[in-house]
């Protein structure tokens, strides 16, 4: 069960980025040891000041960072990476081959995100800069490497995003899984599937789940938010809700109404369910970590591709 951010194991830690001034929405993993510091999912540029301050409390600075490990390139996970290149002059960026072109030229990524977030881009994510191609370390289906004294295995884990990877530290039995294990607030009462467009692929996601569990981790670390024990139970909870949401979306696709109306209905019903199960504040916090209307959009796109006759 998550607790206040603190050491996970020897040389492993994390910080709460206090996204939008709120706790326990986005976490950055921190590896430290021989030769410096590595960050897992440094978050958006709007939280760089918080990241710098909280690293400083732990006796670390941006100049100590030697590696930035990205689970995927979505702006809540990787948006600050280009800006950090000047502040972390010795850092290399680990990213899957499918995501790398969007890091060296983020114009397509920004255009896609702007279609979702419209005029809210700057408030949420801040500045997004290109990462020099020479500083990218390309990952493929499986890789093994060492960063700051830690042995790390990576595996391609698509489903949430086609360029998603997860990282496993065998010595700690800990897997950094980005969004592949969903969103769960501290306490672990609910595990929600983040399914925004455009890459949702449920078959690939199930295969990625199996790939992560094949590592037999003791803990999975979610960017939203923190470490969770009992990974098999955690993933069972994720897939139970994924299946329920998926069927709800398929049902809505068969009814009259516009996409905007269906997305609003889905989001309202999910919000009400979470409020009943937890509280109004918790429902809002879950929505901050992954908007429910976006989850409808991603699942609707998935089912329309699977069944082109869907309305």
PyMOL commands that set and color helices and strands:
alter all, ss='L'
color gray80, all
select helices_A, chain A and resi 19-21+45-57+62-64+75-78+81-87+97-104+107-125+133-135+202-214+231-253+259-277+280-289+292-306
alter helices_A, ss='H'
color red, helices_A
select strands_A, chain A and resi 12-16+27-33+36-40+65-69+92-96+136-139+142-147+150-156+165-169+174-178+219-222+226-229
alter strands_A, ss='S'
color yellow, strands_A
deselect
rebuild
show_as cartoon
